[in-house]
């Protein structure tokens, strides 16, 4: 049951990060869960674990870390998309 709770909270964190950045996370629900997990790890690495903890996630650092992750992913995907588009025009 604890793993299910972690998946739900991780998914919500990833979804919130996608909403707050207005970019969304590629991969739908699975992408949200992965972004939530990696983002919470990143956030706790940078900011430490503080604030309310839900489902094993320190929520505030987790959301901030997930937002950073979503911004990085969307930046990388945009750069890759530009390379593909430039390749076709050349």
C-alpha positions as CSV (number, residue, x, y, z in Angstrom):
1,X,0.0,0.0,0.0
2,X,2.9,2.4,0.8
3,X,4.3,1.9,-2.8
4,X,0.9,2.8,-4.3
5,X,0.7,5.9,-2.1
6,X,4.2,6.9,-3.2
7,X,3.2,6.4,-6.9
8,X,0.1,8.5,-6.4
9,X,1.9,11.3,-4.6
10,X,4.8,11.2,-7.1
11,X,2.3,11.4,-10.0
12,X,0.6,14.4,-8.4
13,X,3.9,16.2,-7.9
14,X,4.9,15.6,-11.5
15,X,1.4,16.7,-12.7
16,X,1.6,19.9,-10.6
17,X,5.1,20.7,-12.0
18,X,3.7,20.3,-15.5
19,X,0.8,22.6,-14.7
20,X,2.9,25.2,-13.0
21,X,5.4,25.3,-15.9
22,X,2.6,25.2,-18.5
23,X,4.8,22.6,-20.4
24,X,3.5,19.3,-19.2
25,X,5.5,16.1,-18.8
26,X,6.0,13.8,-21.8
27,X,4.7,10.3,-21.1
28,X,1.4,11.0,-19.5
29,X,0.7,9.5,-16.1
30,X,4.0,7.4,-16.1
31,X,5.9,10.5,-17.1
32,X,4.3,12.5,-14.2
33,X,5.2,9.7,-11.7
34,X,8.8,9.6,-13.0
35,X,9.1,13.4,-12.9
36,X,7.7,13.4,-9.4
37,X,10.2,10.8,-8.2
38,X,13.2,12.3,-9.9
39,X,12.1,15.9,-9.1
40,X,11.6,15.1,-5.4
41,X,15.1,13.5,-5.3
42,X,16.5,16.6,-7.1
43,X,14.6,19.0,-4.8
44,X,15.7,17.3,-1.6
45,X,19.3,17.2,-2.9
46,X,19.3,20.9,-3.6
47,X,17.0,22.1,-0.8
48,X,17.0,19.4,1.8
49,X,13.9,17.8,3.3
50,X,11.7,20.3,5.0
51,X,8.0,21.2,5.2
52,X,5.2,18.8,5.1
53,X,6.0,15.2,4.2
54,X,3.3,13.2,2.3
55,X,3.8,9.6,1.1
56,X,7.6,9.9,1.8
57,X,8.0,13.1,-0.2
58,X,8.9,16.4,1.4
59,X,6.3,18.2,-0.7
60,X,7.7,21.7,-1.2
61,X,11.2,20.7,-2.2
62,X,9.7,17.9,-4.3
63,X,7.5,20.3,-6.3
64,X,10.3,22.8,-6.8
65,X,12.7,20.0,-7.9
66,X,10.0,18.6,-10.3
67,X,9.5,22.1,-11.8
68,X,13.2,22.4,-12.4
69,X,13.2,18.9,-14.0
70,X,10.2,19.7,-16.2
71,X,11.9,23.0,-17.4
72,X,15.2,21.1,-18.1
73,X,13.3,18.3,-20.0
74,X,11.3,20.8,-22.1
75,X,14.4,22.8,-22.9
76,X,16.2,19.7,-24.1
77,X,13.2,18.5,-26.1
78,X,12.9,22.0,-27.7
79,X,16.6,22.0,-28.6
80,X,16.3,18.5,-30.1
81,X,13.2,19.6,-32.0
82,X,15.1,22.6,-33.4
83,X,18.0,20.4,-34.5
84,X,15.6,18.1,-36.3
85,X,13.9,21.0,-38.0
86,X,17.2,22.6,-39.0
87,X,18.3,19.3,-40.4
88,X,15.4,19.2,-42.8
89,X,15.8,22.8,-44.0
90,X,19.6,22.5,-44.7
